[in-house]
Amino acid sequence: MYRTLTLPSLRGLLACLWLFALPLPVLASEGFKLPAAAARLENNSDPRDVVLRFDRPVEGPALSGIAAAWPNLVEYVSTGYDQVLVRGKVPLKASISEGFLMLEPASLMASSAERGAAVAKIRRELTLARLERQRGDVAEARQRLEVLRAEQGDNPEILAALAEGSEARGAWRPARDLYRRAGQLDPGNEYYSEAERRMARQGAPFARV
């Protein structure tokens, strides 16, 4: 009437209990709940990549569930200091809403069209910002660039335009940092690295010893 549990069956029962105790990833249809730290999407050149930047260091285990939430879309998830790279098996379209990450496949045609529109907007806003600066409307130009950066992420051309504005008003250290970040995003561009060195030389006489 009663059945005695043997050691193998006990092990199996414990294993089942352990599996049920594991936190399940949020369903893809609902999105993946990101950590409390604020996150934003950054531009990247590969349509399969989604890059998230957080306002503080992040831990890999907290974000490993992204791949489990979209097993048919995500190839792997790689974490850095304050960045996370999600590599898709196909081109991805990503969005963040109320702390949830949403991923969906994006056709190459749609991705190309969206990127073309984004590039056109960046070019237009950069031109307007430079015209405003030439007219002496420095504050308006800076505000335009900050809004563009918030929309488009850390694009090297936007960062360089902000750096040029900082350089024009003698803010060597912010200009140096902006040029440095632009150079990190576009390491083959000598203009950024040379500008960073120029800002370092300009700021050297004012450095504290």
Secondary structure by P-SEA (a helix, b strand, c coil): cbbbbcaaaaaaaaaaaaaaaccccccccccccccccbbbbbbbccccbbbbbcccccccccccccccccccccccccccccbbbbbbccbbbbbbcccbbbbbbbcaaaaaaaaaaaaaaaaaaaaaaaaaaaacaaaaaaaaaaaaaaaccccaaaaaaaaaaaaaacaaaaaaaaaaaaaaaccccaaaaaaaaaaaaaacccccc
